[in-house]
Amino acid sequence: MHALKWRGIEMSENKDFIIQIKGLQIGKHNYEFPIDGSFFRSFENSMILDADLQADVILEKGSGWMNVSADITGDVTVECDRCLDDVVLPMDFNCTMAVKFAKSLEDSDGDEFIIMDPADGELDLTQFLYDYVCLNLPLQKVHEEGECNEEMMAKLGAVNSAAQTDGEGDVADSPFAALKGLFDKKN
């Protein structure tokens, strides 16, 4: 069995997300993959703590190519960037991947495709699904306003206000203190 590479990374041996493509008829084929927290824990340093996702995959196979489209819906649990408590984020997005069968990279004519050896009999979607779930996380993973851990927010507020002033209302020990009056109008 040849290993499919996704952006130079060899795919995992996780059998739950592998589609047998050897002998698969030309046309559209539907697959459903549940994705839970154990999926993300199998990746080192994953920021996703838990998940309850459903990936509805449509694989369209042609002669020498495949298109994969996945609708992913559900929830993921991550650490709140503000209070560090768990926050559940809804996910609902579509992602696609184009696969071209070629013996070598020289046989391919662009960067838009994942290149796969025609002799390969399996398509592993593990890295594809992981990457797209992570890419669809919001930049700021925070609770709705007022839902953060109150104790942590009070501690952050105390630390922030202590760091902001030195008792007289001036910025203390700031590397920007020298620039404080730079834009003040001088008469």
N, CA, C and O of each residue as an XYZ file, in Angstrom:
748
protein
N       0.838     -1.187      0.000
C       0.000      0.000      0.000
C       0.878      1.243      0.000
O       1.790      1.360      0.819
N       0.615      2.150     -0.893
C       1.338      3.416     -0.957
C       0.664      4.402     -0.015
O      -0.551      4.361      0.181
N       1.459      5.279      0.560
C       0.904      6.259      1.489
C       0.569      7.538      0.745
O       1.399      8.058     -0.001
N      -0.627      8.045      0.937
C      -1.020      9.331      0.386
C      -0.383     10.416      1.230
O      -0.376     10.324      2.458
N       0.146     11.434      0.592
C       0.735     12.545      1.340
C      -0.118     13.784      1.132
O      -0.543     14.085      0.017
N      -0.357     14.491      2.214
C      -1.118     15.731      2.211
C      -0.152     16.814      2.632
O       0.263     16.854      3.790
N       0.215     17.694      1.714
C       1.166     18.765      1.983
C       2.462     18.211      2.569
O       3.038     18.810      3.476
N       2.922     17.071      2.055
C       4.186     16.498      2.485
C       4.105     15.688      3.758
O       5.126     15.175      4.216
N       2.916     15.553      4.354
C       2.757     14.806      5.595
C       2.127     13.463      5.265
O       1.086     13.407      4.612
N       2.753     12.381      5.713
C       2.174     11.071      5.462
C       0.911     10.921      6.307
O       0.896     11.268      7.488
N      -0.127     10.407      5.696
C      -1.412     10.281      6.364
C      -1.377      9.198      7.437
O      -0.525      8.310      7.408
N      -2.293      9.277      8.363
C      -2.338      8.346      9.490
C      -2.864      6.987      9.061
O      -3.344      6.807      7.942
N      -2.763      6.052      9.967
C      -3.289      4.716      9.725
C      -4.682      4.555     10.344
O      -5.143      3.430     10.533
N      -5.354      5.665     10.662
C      -6.690      5.640     11.236
C      -7.663      5.101     10.188
O      -7.931      5.770      9.190
N      -8.176      3.935     10.402
C      -9.029      3.256      9.420
C     -10.440      3.849      9.347
O     -11.172      3.580      8.395
N     -10.825      4.652     10.339
C     -12.183      5.190     10.377
C     -12.477      6.184      9.258
O     -13.641      6.401      8.920
N     -11.448      6.789      8.679
C     -11.645      7.851      7.701
C     -11.024      7.508      6.347
O     -10.638      8.392      5.582
N     -10.937      6.216      6.070
C     -10.361      5.746      4.817
C     -11.478      5.256      3.897
O     -12.360      4.500      4.304
N     -11.414      5.707      2.656
C     -12.358      5.268      1.629
C     -11.597      4.353      0.672
O     -10.549      4.720      0.142
N     -12.132      3.183      0.468
C     -11.545      2.248     -0.493
C     -11.920      2.717     -1.896
O     -13.098      2.715     -2.252
N     -10.939      3.115     -2.690
C     -11.240      3.639     -4.018
C     -10.895      2.652     -5.136
O     -11.313      2.826     -6.281
N     -10.137      1.625     -4.794
C      -9.807      0.609     -5.806
C     -11.104     -0.116     -6.174
O     -11.777     -0.672     -5.306
N     -11.437     -0.108     -7.414
C     -12.658     -0.768     -7.880
C     -13.913      0.073     -7.730
O     -15.001     -0.373     -8.094
N     -13.781      1.287     -7.200
C     -14.933      2.176     -7.042
C     -15.390      2.663     -8.418
O     -14.576      3.113     -9.225
N     -16.656      2.572     -8.673
C     -17.217      2.960     -9.966
C     -17.111      4.462    -10.178
O     -17.091      5.231     -9.216
N     -17.042      4.880    -11.441
C     -17.068      6.296    -11.777
C     -18.449      6.832    -11.422
O     -19.468      6.209    -11.719
N     -18.465      7.992    -10.784
C     -19.718      8.602    -10.365
C     -19.619      9.140     -8.943
O     -18.531      9.218     -8.373
N     -20.770      9.510     -8.373
C     -20.824     10.088     -7.029
C     -21.108      9.006     -5.997
O     -21.908      8.097     -6.219
N     -20.420      9.133     -4.853
C     -20.572      8.195     -3.748
C     -20.667      9.000     -2.452
O     -19.897      9.937     -2.244
N     -21.613      8.635     -1.579
C     -21.835      9.354     -0.321
C     -21.292      8.558      0.859
O     -21.417      7.335      0.917
N     -20.679      9.291      1.812
C     -20.130      8.691      3.026
C     -20.466      9.594      4.203
O     -20.589     10.809      4.051
N     -20.612      8.990      5.374
C     -20.833      9.749      6.605
C     -19.759      9.348      7.607
O     -19.505      8.163      7.826
N     -19.136     10.351      8.210
C     -18.096     10.105      9.198
C     -18.407     10.899     10.468
O     -18.406     12.129     10.433
N     -18.675     10.220     11.591
C     -18.780     10.946     12.854
C     -17.366     11.272     13.349
O     -16.456     10.449     13.247
N     -17.200     12.471     13.880
C     -15.897     12.915     14.382
C     -16.087     13.326     15.834
O     -16.875     14.221     16.137
N     -15.352     12.660     16.735
C     -15.464     12.987     18.159
C     -14.119     13.459     18.706
O     -13.167     13.665     17.953
N     -14.058     13.624     20.010
C     -12.852     14.127     20.658
C     -11.643     13.234     20.475
O     -10.521     13.735     20.398
N     -11.837     11.921     20.402
C     -10.696     11.012     20.245
C      -9.984     11.246     18.918
O      -8.774     11.037     18.823
N     -10.711     11.673     17.904
C     -10.109     12.003     16.611
C      -9.070     13.108     16.785
O      -7.962     13.004     16.261
N      -9.420     14.157     17.513
C      -8.513     15.295     17.695
C      -7.395     14.984     18.685
O      -6.290     15.511     18.556
N      -7.670     14.138     19.668
C      -6.619     13.751     20.621
C      -5.522     12.918     19.954
O      -4.412     12.835     20.479
N      -5.812     12.305     18.813
C      -4.794     11.525     18.112
C      -3.763     12.423     17.427
O      -2.714     11.941     16.998
N      -4.050     13.719     17.320
C      -3.107     14.679     16.763
C      -2.369     15.356     17.907
O      -2.982     15.777     18.888
N      -1.071     15.458     17.782
C      -0.268     16.090     18.818
C      -0.567     17.590     18.867
O      -0.636     18.247     17.829
N      -0.741     18.116     20.055
C      -0.950     19.546     20.302
C      -2.218     20.110     19.663
O      -2.238     21.282     19.286
N      -3.254     19.323     19.535
C      -4.498     19.834     18.974
C      -5.164     20.776     19.965
O      -5.222     20.487     21.161
N      -5.663     21.897     19.472
C      -6.336     22.861     20.341
C      -7.788     22.473     20.610
O      -8.452     23.083     21.449
N      -8.279     21.459     19.900
C      -9.658     21.017     20.081
C      -9.694     19.941     21.154
O      -9.075     18.887     21.010
N     -10.421     20.213     22.228
C     -10.480     19.327     23.386
C     -11.513     18.212     23.219
O     -11.302     17.085     23.668
N     -12.617     18.537     22.576
C     -13.681     17.553     22.367
C     -14.474     17.978     21.135
O     -14.392     19.126     20.697
N     -15.235     17.051     20.588
C     -16.011     17.369     19.393
C     -17.201     16.440     19.261
O     -17.177     15.299     19.721
N     -18.224     16.941     18.635
C     -19.381     16.153     18.231
C     -19.760     16.657     16.842
O     -20.657     17.485     16.684
N     -19.046     16.129     15.830
C     -19.202     16.589     14.459
C     -19.680     15.460     13.564
O     -19.482     14.281     13.860
N     -20.302     15.836     12.482
C     -20.711     14.891     11.445
C     -20.162     15.416     10.125
O     -20.425     16.557      9.746
N     -19.394     14.573      9.421
C     -18.887     14.930      8.100
C     -19.644     14.120      7.059
O     -19.517     12.897      6.999
N     -20.432     14.808      6.241
C     -21.142     14.176      5.134
C     -20.305     14.420      3.884
O     -20.202     15.547      3.400
N     -19.711     13.346      3.371
C     -18.739     13.437      2.285
C     -19.354     12.914      0.989
O     -19.997     11.865      0.961
N     -19.136     13.676     -0.082
C     -19.494     13.226     -1.422
C     -18.192     13.101     -2.209
O     -17.466     14.077     -2.396
N     -17.915     11.892     -2.662
C     -16.743     11.641     -3.482
C     -17.223     11.415     -4.908
O     -17.995     10.495     -5.179
N     -16.759     12.258     -5.805
C     -17.087     12.097     -7.214
C     -15.837     11.599     -7.918
O     -14.819     12.290     -7.965
N     -15.924     10.392     -8.465
C     -14.770      9.787     -9.132
C     -14.958      9.857    -10.633
O     -16.019      9.543    -11.172
N     -13.872     10.287    -11.299
C     -13.844     10.311    -12.755
C     -12.665      9.479    -13.230
O     -12.035      8.780    -12.437
N     -12.377      9.549    -14.474
C     -11.254      8.819    -15.039
C      -9.985      9.651    -14.829
O      -9.757     10.628    -15.543
N      -9.168      9.268    -13.860
C      -7.927      9.986    -13.577
C      -8.048     11.099    -12.561
O      -7.074     11.813    -12.321
N      -9.211     11.271    -11.956
C      -9.405     12.336    -10.968
C     -10.521     11.988     -9.994
O     -11.333     11.099    -10.252
N     -10.549     12.698     -8.876
C     -11.637     12.612     -7.891
C     -11.841     13.997     -7.292
O     -10.886     14.752     -7.110
N     -13.076     14.320     -6.992
C     -13.408     15.515     -6.220
C     -14.061     15.048     -4.934
O     -14.954     14.201     -4.944
N     -13.601     15.617     -3.824
C     -14.156     15.291     -2.520
C     -14.744     16.566     -1.941
O     -14.074     17.596     -1.875
N     -15.991     16.491     -1.525
C     -16.677     17.610     -0.900
C     -17.235     17.128      0.428
O     -17.854     16.066      0.498
N     -17.018     17.908      1.485
C     -17.498     17.517      2.810
C     -18.276     18.652      3.449
O     -17.805     19.788      3.500
N     -19.478     18.340      3.941
C     -20.259     19.258      4.769
C     -20.048     18.816      6.201
O     -20.395     17.694      6.568
N     -19.477     19.698      7.017
C     -19.162     19.355      8.401
C     -20.014     20.225      9.317
O     -19.979     21.453      9.232
N     -20.781     19.578     10.195
C     -21.653     20.284     11.130
C     -21.495     19.679     12.521
O     -21.118     18.517     12.671
N     -21.788     20.486     13.527
C     -21.739     20.024     14.909
C     -21.066     21.050     15.798
O     -21.085     22.249     15.517
N     -20.469     20.560     16.878
C     -19.834     21.432     17.869
C     -18.440     20.930     18.202
O     -18.174     19.729     18.170
N     -17.543     21.874     18.524
C     -16.228     21.537     19.057
C     -16.041     22.274     20.381
O     -16.589     23.356     20.592
N     -15.263     21.669     21.257
C     -14.942     22.292     22.541
C     -13.475     22.685     22.524
O     -12.600     21.860     22.262
N     -13.216     23.963     22.809
C     -11.862     24.494     22.867
C     -11.708     25.290     24.159
O     -12.673     25.494     24.895
N     -10.497     25.732     24.420
C     -10.231     26.551     25.590
C     -10.517     28.006     25.231
O     -10.073     28.493     24.191
N     -11.255     28.694     26.089
C     -11.565     30.113     25.874
C     -10.271     30.924     25.956
O      -9.495     30.759     26.897
N     -10.038     31.786     24.988
C      -8.842     32.619     24.967
C      -8.829     33.654     26.089
O      -7.768     34.176     26.432
N      -9.983     33.953     26.659
C     -10.087     34.981     27.674
C      -9.986     34.411     29.089
O      -9.186     34.892     29.891
N     -10.795     33.384     29.405
C     -10.867     32.893     30.789
C     -10.303     31.484     30.968
O     -10.201     31.002     32.096
N      -9.939     30.823     29.880
C      -9.340     29.483     29.884
C     -10.309     28.358     30.233
O      -9.884     27.205     30.316
N     -11.590     28.645     30.440
C     -12.589     27.594     30.624
C     -12.945     27.013     29.248
O     -12.638     27.608     28.215
N     -13.585     25.865     29.250
C     -14.025     25.257     27.998
C     -15.149     26.087     27.385
O     -16.035     26.572     28.088
N     -15.098     26.239     26.083
C     -16.162     26.916     25.354
C     -16.546     26.023     24.165
O     -15.684     25.502     23.457
N     -17.855     25.861     23.965
C     -18.374     25.043     22.871
C     -18.707     25.970     21.704
O     -19.471     26.926     21.841
N     -18.108     25.657     20.548
C     -18.304     26.475     19.354
C     -19.043     25.675     18.282
O     -18.676     24.533     18.003
N     -20.071     26.257     17.683
C     -20.764     25.551     16.593
C     -19.914     25.590     15.322
O     -19.199     26.557     15.062
N     -20.009     24.525     14.549
C     -19.298     24.435     13.265
C     -20.319     24.067     12.188
O     -21.162     23.195     12.398
N     -20.242     24.725     11.052
C     -21.102     24.404      9.912
C     -20.423     24.987      8.678
O     -20.530     26.184      8.412
N     -19.724     24.138      7.925
C     -18.982     24.616      6.766
C     -18.833     23.499      5.746
O     -19.097     22.330      6.028
N     -18.405     23.890      4.556
C     -18.156     22.964      3.463
C     -16.700     23.097      3.048
O     -16.157     24.201      3.023
N     -16.069     21.983      2.723
C     -14.697     22.010      2.236
C     -14.560     21.053      1.066
O     -15.313     20.085      0.957
N     -13.609     21.320      0.198
C     -13.425     20.498     -0.985
C     -11.953     20.168     -1.192
O     -11.063     20.869     -0.712
N     -11.729     19.095     -1.910
C     -10.380     18.672     -2.267
C     -10.454     18.018     -3.637
O     -11.366     17.238     -3.912
N      -9.497     18.336     -4.493
C      -9.399     17.715     -5.813
C      -8.198     16.785     -5.814
O      -7.117     17.154     -5.355
N      -8.388     15.588     -6.326
C      -7.330     14.584     -6.390
C      -7.103     14.236     -7.849
O      -8.044     14.001     -8.608
N      -5.831     14.210     -8.222
C      -5.476     13.814     -9.582
C      -4.571     12.600     -9.481
O      -3.646     12.571     -8.669
N      -4.838     11.605    -10.300
C      -4.002     10.411    -10.323
C      -2.825     10.654    -11.261
O      -3.017     10.978    -12.433
N      -1.611     10.498    -10.748
C      -0.403     10.670    -11.542
C       0.701      9.809    -10.946
O       0.750      9.601     -9.733
N       1.573      9.316    -11.790
C       2.684      8.472    -11.333
C       3.730      9.281    -10.574
O       4.368      8.760     -9.659
N       3.913     10.547    -10.941
C       4.915     11.384    -10.274
C       4.456     12.838    -10.324
O       3.497     13.180    -11.016
N       5.159     13.682     -9.579
C       4.820     15.106     -9.568
C       5.046     15.742    -10.927
O       4.386     16.723    -11.268
N       5.986     15.188    -11.718
C       6.243     15.733    -13.047
C       5.034     15.544    -13.959
O       4.834     16.316    -14.897
N       4.226     14.516    -13.685
C       3.040     14.261    -14.505
C       1.903     15.224    -14.190
O       0.916     15.283    -14.923
N       2.036     15.981    -13.101
C       0.968     16.909    -12.728
C       1.254     18.274    -13.335
O       2.399     18.589    -13.659
N       0.216     19.079    -13.488
C       0.395     20.374    -14.136
C      -0.136     21.531    -13.298
O      -0.573     22.540    -13.850
N      -0.105     21.402    -11.986
C      -0.562     22.514    -11.173
C      -0.541     22.202     -9.692
O      -0.291     21.073     -9.270
N      -0.814     23.246     -8.912
C      -0.818     23.119     -7.456
C      -2.217     22.905     -6.905
O      -2.380     22.774     -5.692
N      -3.225     22.867     -7.756
C      -4.600     22.813     -7.293
C      -5.044     21.416     -6.895
O      -6.156     21.245     -6.395
N      -4.204     20.420     -7.105
C      -4.595     19.042     -6.883
C      -3.729     18.372     -5.830
O      -2.564     18.725     -5.647
N      -4.307     17.410     -5.147
C      -3.542     16.448     -4.379
C      -3.166     15.361     -5.380
O      -4.036     14.825     -6.065
N      -1.902     15.035     -5.468
C      -1.445     14.030     -6.423
C      -1.449     12.674     -5.727
O      -0.930     12.526     -4.620
N      -2.036     11.698     -6.390
C      -2.150     10.360     -5.835
C      -1.730      9.348     -6.882
O      -2.110      9.460     -8.048
N      -0.953      8.370     -6.476
C      -0.507      7.322     -7.385
C      -1.725      6.508     -7.828
O      -2.548      6.143     -6.988
N      -1.859      6.216     -9.117
C      -3.003      5.441     -9.600
C      -3.090      4.047     -8.983
O      -4.165      3.448     -8.967
N      -1.976      3.526     -8.475
C      -1.977      2.197     -7.863
C      -2.530      2.208     -6.439
O      -2.854      1.152     -5.898
N      -2.640      3.384     -5.829
C      -3.167      3.463     -4.468
C      -4.634      3.037     -4.460
O      -5.410      3.408     -5.341
N      -4.991      2.264     -3.461
C      -6.356      1.762     -3.384
C      -7.196      2.417     -2.320
O      -8.373      2.088     -2.173
N      -6.604      3.362     -1.555
C      -7.325      3.987     -0.450
C      -7.128      5.493     -0.460
O      -6.068      5.992     -0.837
N      -8.149      6.201     -0.047
C      -8.078      7.641      0.150
C      -8.313      7.903      1.630
O      -9.406      7.660      2.143
N      -7.290      8.399      2.314
C      -7.372      8.682      3.745
C      -7.755     10.145      3.938
O      -7.011     11.042      3.544
N      -8.912     10.383      4.543
C      -9.425     11.743      4.743
C      -9.067     12.331      6.104
O      -9.506     13.435      6.427
N      -8.282     11.622      6.905
C      -7.983     12.051      8.268
C      -7.396     13.457      8.310
O      -7.951     14.335      8.971
N      -6.293     13.683      7.622
C      -5.639     14.995      7.665
C      -6.496     16.061      7.009
O      -6.534     17.194      7.489
N      -7.175     15.734      5.940
C      -8.074     16.656      5.245
C      -9.147     17.182      6.196
O      -9.372     18.389      6.276
N      -9.812     16.269      6.922
C     -10.870     16.675      7.851
C     -10.306     17.479      9.018
O     -10.876     18.499      9.405
N      -9.185     17.022      9.579
C      -8.563     17.733     10.700
C      -8.190     19.159     10.293
O      -8.518     20.113     10.998
N      -7.510     19.303      9.162
C      -7.063     20.625      8.721
C      -8.228     21.583      8.531
O      -8.162     22.734      8.961
N      -9.289     21.119      7.892
C     -10.405     22.021      7.620
C     -11.202     22.377      8.868
O     -11.720     23.490      8.960
N     -11.314     21.474      9.821
C     -11.984     21.831     11.077
C     -11.153     22.906     11.785
O     -11.702     23.903     12.254
N      -9.841     22.710     11.863
C      -8.979     23.705     12.526
C      -8.993     25.045     11.795
O      -9.000     26.098     12.433
N      -8.997     25.014     10.468
C      -9.035     26.259      9.698
C     -10.341     27.024      9.873
O     -10.368     28.241      9.694
N     -11.405     26.343     10.215
C     -12.700     26.992     10.368
C     -13.006     27.418     11.793
O     -14.106     27.891     12.079
N     -12.042     27.253     12.686
C     -12.205     27.802     14.033
C     -12.084     29.321     13.947
O     -11.312     29.831     13.135
N     -12.829     30.043     14.767
C     -12.681     31.504     14.739
C     -11.317     31.920     15.283
O     -10.704     31.190     16.062
N     -10.848     33.091     14.871
C      -9.566     33.582     15.367
C      -9.596     33.774     16.881
O      -8.646     33.417     17.578
N     -10.679     34.335     17.376
C     -10.848     34.507     18.816
C     -11.866     33.484     19.294
O     -13.039     33.523     18.920
N     -11.396     32.581     20.118
C     -12.257     31.527     20.646
C     -12.640     31.929     22.070
O     -11.948     31.594     23.031
N     -13.746     32.648     22.187
C     -14.162     33.186     23.483
C     -15.647     32.938     23.709
O     -16.419     32.734     22.772
N     -16.022     32.964     24.998
C     -17.434     32.883     25.361
C     -18.154     34.148     24.897
O     -17.519     35.163     24.613
N     -19.468     34.079     24.824
C     -20.268     35.281     24.583
C     -20.015     36.248     25.740
O     -19.646     35.832     26.838
N     -20.214     37.522     25.486
C     -19.981     38.549     26.510
C     -20.760     38.225     27.788
O     -21.966     37.983     27.736
N     -20.086     38.219     28.911
C     -20.705     37.953     30.202
C     -20.746     36.484     30.594
O     -21.180     36.167     31.702
N     -20.309     35.573     29.725
C     -20.366     34.148     30.026
C     -19.025     33.573     30.485
O     -18.949     32.395     30.831
N     -17.969     34.385     30.492
C     -16.657     33.901     30.934
C     -16.656     33.668     32.443
O     -17.498     34.203     33.164
N     -15.723     32.882     32.900
C     -15.538     32.581     34.310
C     -15.312     33.889     35.063
O     -14.312     34.572     34.840
N     -16.250     34.239     35.963
C     -16.198     35.524     36.661
C     -14.963     35.662     37.538
O     -14.369     36.739     37.599
N     -14.568     34.593     38.215
C     -13.396     34.639     39.083
C     -12.130     34.946     38.280
O     -11.308     35.764     38.695
N     -11.981     34.294     37.142
C     -10.813     34.532     36.293
C     -10.833     35.941     35.727
O      -9.792     36.593     35.662
N     -11.986     36.416     35.321
C     -12.090     37.753     34.769
C     -11.754     38.813     35.816
O     -11.145     39.833     35.495
N     -12.151     38.573     37.069
C     -11.811     39.507     38.149
C     -10.299     39.531     38.372
O      -9.717     40.598     38.570
N      -9.660     38.356     38.341
C      -8.197     38.304     38.507
C      -7.491     39.000     37.349
O      -6.516     39.722     37.560
N      -7.975     38.788     36.133
C      -7.373     39.448     34.975
C      -7.548     40.962     35.055
O      -6.638     41.719     34.718
N      -8.720     41.392     35.504
C      -8.963     42.826     35.656
C      -8.043     43.449     36.677
O      -7.549     44.557     36.471
N      -7.801     42.748     37.788
C      -6.907     43.267     38.824
C      -5.473     43.342     38.320
O      -4.782     44.333     38.558
N      -5.026     42.315     37.636
C      -3.659     42.307     37.101
C      -3.509     43.382     36.031
O      -2.481     44.057     35.973
N      -4.506     43.545     35.196
C      -4.453     44.524     34.129
C      -4.416     45.945     34.680
O      -3.637     46.770     34.204
N      -5.233     46.236     35.658
C      -5.250     47.598     36.205
C      -3.970     47.886     36.978
O      -3.504     49.025     36.961
N      -3.383     46.903     37.653
C      -2.118     47.096     38.358
C      -0.983     47.343     37.371
O      -0.085     48.139     37.645
N      -1.017     46.678     36.245
C       0.033     46.844     35.239
C      -0.117     48.152     34.476
O       0.865     48.670     33.945
N      -1.330     48.696     34.413
C      -1.588     49.907     33.638
C      -1.058     51.166     34.323
O      -0.568     52.074     33.652
N      -1.152     51.226     35.639
C      -0.788     52.469     36.320
C       0.246     52.228     37.408
O       0.407     51.114     37.907
N       0.944     53.305     37.765
C       1.937     53.221     38.841
C       1.482     53.979     40.074
O       2.305     54.285     40.936
N       0.234     54.283     40.184
C      -0.306     54.994     41.338
C      -0.674     56.419     40.999
O      -1.583     56.969     41.621
N      -0.019     57.035     40.053
C      -0.324     58.402     39.651
C      -1.111     58.450     38.349
O      -1.392     59.529     37.827
N      -1.468     57.275     37.824
C      -2.231     57.238     36.585
C      -1.350     57.146     35.353
O      -1.864     57.076     34.236
N      -0.022     57.146     35.531
C       0.884     57.040     34.385
C       1.163     55.582     34.057
O       1.067     54.712     34.922
N       1.501     55.328     32.832
C       1.854     53.979     32.414
C       3.198     53.638     33.032
O       4.176     54.364     32.856
N       3.238     52.513     33.766
C       4.457     52.134     34.474
C       5.227     51.082     33.699
O       4.650     50.125     33.182
N       6.525     51.268     33.625
C       7.429     50.283     33.035
C       6.998     49.836     31.652
O       7.230     48.688     31.273
N       6.393     50.697     30.914
C       5.962     50.340     29.570
C       7.070     50.684     28.587
O       7.694     51.738     28.710
N       7.323     49.827     27.625
C       8.319     50.178     26.620
C       7.857     51.348     25.750
O       8.652     51.929     25.011
N       6.576     51.687     25.842
C       6.035     52.786     25.059
C       5.909     54.078     25.874
O       5.394     55.074     25.366
N       6.369     54.076     27.121
C       6.250     55.256     27.975
C       6.948     56.457     27.352
O       6.461     57.581     27.476
N       8.074     56.244     26.687
C       8.809     57.347     26.070
C       8.038     57.967     24.909
O       8.321     59.098     24.515
N       7.091     57.259     24.370
C       6.325     57.757     23.231
C       4.999     58.403     23.641
O       4.218     58.833     22.791
N       4.753     58.466     24.959
C       3.465     58.894     25.468
C       2.993     60.225     24.890
O       1.841     60.315     24.466
N       3.811     61.238     24.856
C       3.384     62.557     24.409
C       3.738     62.859     22.964
O       3.669     64.018     22.554
N       4.104     61.891     22.203
C       4.590     62.085     20.847
C       3.596     62.834     19.958
O       4.004     63.694     19.178
N       2.344     62.537     20.058
C       1.345     63.139     19.176
C       0.587     64.278     19.818
O      -0.357     64.802     19.226
N       0.981     64.673     21.017
C       0.326     65.831     21.640
C       0.671     67.093     20.850
O       1.796     67.249     20.373
N      -0.308     67.989     20.717
C      -0.072     69.227     19.997
C       0.821     70.123     20.835
O       0.611     70.285     22.037
N       1.804     70.694     20.196
C       2.704     71.622     20.893
C       2.404     73.018     20.390
O       2.381     73.271     19.185
N       2.177     73.911     21.322
C       1.865     75.292     20.959
C       3.072     76.142     21.047
O       3.004     77.341     20.778
